[in-house]
Amino acid sequence: MKSLSAANELRLERVIQHLDKIVLCGNSALKEFPSGHYSLLEFSYINFLGRFTFNFDSINILLRHYKERPNIETSIGLIIRSSLLDFMIVTYLATYHADNNSKEGEDNFDKQFDGFMADHIHNTIKYLKVSRNTGLISESIYKQAIENSWHTYHFLFTDTLIDYENPESKLISKEFKSPKHLFMRIHSHPLTKRFSKVYDFYTYYGKYEHFGIMTHYMQRQGINKDFNTMIGSLKYMVIGLQTTLTLLSAYTGKLTEERKLLIQLQNEFQLL
């Protein structure tokens, strides 16, 4: 079917209205955290808050043109894919936060958190080594890049003395958490098992992110099928934003009003 059903046209209008309110709530929460000094944990959740809010805003702009230009669903799907990974990371960390009631639990949380924080630097080092070894960059540029990473993200290294040949050995963590690993933790934890279907939506939109044999078929199932999948995914994004607000509130004591409002909006959005 090439056009939205009457029921989905009405649903689309309601989704846009709700996303307007969710974006306003997210931006209100962000105003509580002006530029300044925050702990690495607070800084990270503030960034997740921004990512969810800005992605909702971008999707909502596109949704306003969706009925007349359904092919923009591809762009919406790519944004959703990114946010569903954010959802899985935040939810994954929330399971360790929930179990953080002992020294062992605290250590487990710190270990998981450190892995996410160091991942970009670990991959940057891998890229720099390949670039140097293939002659794409010179030895001096390689060393300068290592120094820049070491000084900018010094809190992710265990030593102040730069190791140019094996810098990754001095990272606080070298653990990579695959989306499958995140899913298995979410699926096995009693507090988050009900969110297991997020992995299905995440892998679905993976067919949008990179071309494969299934891409052509999955992007031509019809506007109503696409729309229903989109809304199912957006519901997880709302939960991800709510989880982020909850964790930020726990660490900072802020966002009481925003949390109350978003709980209401989340409950309403689940009925759409």
N, C-alpha and C positions, 0 to 999 in steps of 0.2 A: 504494500500500500504506500503510495507516494505522498499522501497528506495525512496529517494528524486526525484521529477520530475526534468527534465532538467532545467526548469525555476527556480525552487527553489535551484538547485545546483549553478546556476549562482548568485542567490540572496544571498546565503550563503557566497560566496566568497566576494561579495560586502559588506555584513554586517560585516564580519571580518575586512576588510580594513577600514571601517568607525569606528569600535570600536577601532582599533589601534590608529586612530587619536584622538578619544574622550578621550582615556586613557592618551595619551600624553598631551592633553590640561588640563585634570584634574590634572595630576602630576605637570604640569607647574604652575597651580594655587596654588597647595599646597606648592610649594617652596616659595611662597610669604608670607607664615606664618610659619616661623621657631619657634622652642620652645621658649616660652616667656610668658609674662603676657598679657592676653586678657580679655575683659569683658566676662561675662557668655554667653551673646548673641552671640558674635563673636566666642567664643570657641565652642558653639553648632553648628553653621553653618560651621565652619571649619571641625568639625567632620562629619557632613552630607556630605560635599565635599569629605572627605576621604572615607566614606562608599560607596557613589555612584561610585567613581573612582575605588576603589579596587574591588567592585562587578562587574563592567564592565570588569575589567582585568581578574577576575576569570572566568566569563562567556565566555570571548573570548578564553581563554585557552581551555575550554571544547568544544567550537564550532569547533575548529580545528580538533577535533576527532569525531564530531557529525555524519558525513555521514557514517563512518564505524562502529560507536558504538552508535546507537541512544538511547540506554537505559540510557546514561548519561544525557538525557533530564530531568530525575527526579532530579538530582543534580542541573541542571540549573534552574528548576522550583522552587526549594527551595530557591535559591539565589534571584530569581526574586520576590518571595513572600515577602522577607525581604525588598527589595528595593522599592516595591510598597507601603508598609506601610510607609517607609521613604518619598516617594513621597507625600502621603496623609498628613503626618504631616507637611512637608514643605509648601505644598500648602494651607493647613488649616491655618497655621500661616501667610502665605502671604496675605490671605484675611483680616486678622486683621491689618497687616502692611499697606495694601492699605487704610483701614478705619481709620488709625491712624493720623487724622488731627485735633484732639481736645484733651483736657484733658481727656474727657470721652473715646475717642478712644484709647488713650495711656494706660489708666487704663485697658481697655478691653484686649488689647494686652498683657500687663504684667500679667494679670490674667490667660490667656490661656497659656502663656509661662511658668509661675510658675508651672502650673499643670503638664506639661510634665517633667519639671526638677525634681519635687518632687516625681513623680510616682514610680521610682525605690526604693527610700528610704521607701516610704509607704509600698510597697510590701515586702521589706526586713524586716521591722518591723513585718509585719504579719507573715512571715515565722519564725522569731526568736521566736515570742510568741508561735506559734504552736509547734516548736521544744522544747522549754522549758516546755510547759504544758504537752507534751507527754513523757518527760524524755529523749529525744534525746540529749539534751545538758543540762548542769547544770545551776543553777542560776547564778553562777559567770561568766561562759562563756557567758550567755545571757547578763549580765550587761556589760561585756567587749565589746561585739559586738555593743551594743547600744552606748556605749561611743565612740567607733571607728567611727561609723556612724555620731554621733553628732559632733565630732571634725573635721572629714574629710570634712563633708558637712555642716559646721556650718551656711553657708549662706542660707541654706534651712530651718532653724529653726528660730522661732521668739523669742527664749529665750536662754541665755547661761547656765541656770540652767537645768540640765538633769532631765527629768521625766522618771523614769524607768518603771513605770506601764502603763503610757499612753503617750508614746513619740510621737505618731502620732498626738496628739492634738496640738503639738507645731510646726508642719510642716507649711510652708507658704501656702500650698495647699494640699487638699486631694481629689481633683477632678480627676476622671478617665475618659479619653476620649476613648470610644470604636471606632473601625473602622467604625461602622455604624454612630456614631456621626460625625466623620470626613467627611464621605461621604455626610451626609445631609447638612453640612455647605458648602462643595465644590459644591454640586448640586444646592444650593439655591443662591449662590453668583454670580452676573452677570459676574465677571471677570474669574470665574473658572468653571462655569456650563458646558462648553464644554469638561471638563476633567472627567465628571461623569462616563464614562465607565471604568475608572480605578478600580472602586469597583467590577465590574464584573470580571476583570482579577485577582484581589486580592482574591476574594472568590473562583475562579476557582483553583488557586494554593494552597488554603487552603486544598483542597482534597489531595494534595501531602504531606502537612505538617503532617497531622494525618489521619490514616486509617479510612475509613467509607465505607458504602455500595456503594458509587459512585466511590471510588478510583480506583478499578480494571477497570471499564469501561473507566474512563476518561484518564487513562494512556495507553489505548490500542486503541486509535482512529486512529492511523496511523501516520507515520513520517511527512507527509505533513501537516496534521491538527495540529499536535503538533508544527511544525515549525512556521506556520502562527500565532498561539496563542502567541508563544514566541516573535516573532517580534513585534506584536501589543503591548505587554507588555514592550519590550525594548524601544519603542518610548516614553512611559510615563517616563521611567527612564531617558532618555535624557532630557526631559522637566524638570524633577526634578533636574537634575544637573544644567541646565540652570537657573532655579529659584533660586537655592542655590547661584550660582555665582552672580546673580543680587542682591540678598539681601546682600551678603557679600560685594559687591562693594559699595552698598548704605551706609553701615556702616563704611567701611574702606577707600573708595576712591581708592582701588586697582582693578586689574583684567580687566582693559579696553580692552587690547588686547585679553585676554582669552575669554572674553564675546563676542567680535566680531567674533572670530573664532568659538566659539561654536554655535552661532546663525546660522552661515553658515552650520556647520555640522548638526545641528538640522534640518534645512530646507531640507538638502539633505537626511537625514535619514528618514524623514517623507515620502519620495517618494519611499523608498525601498519596 
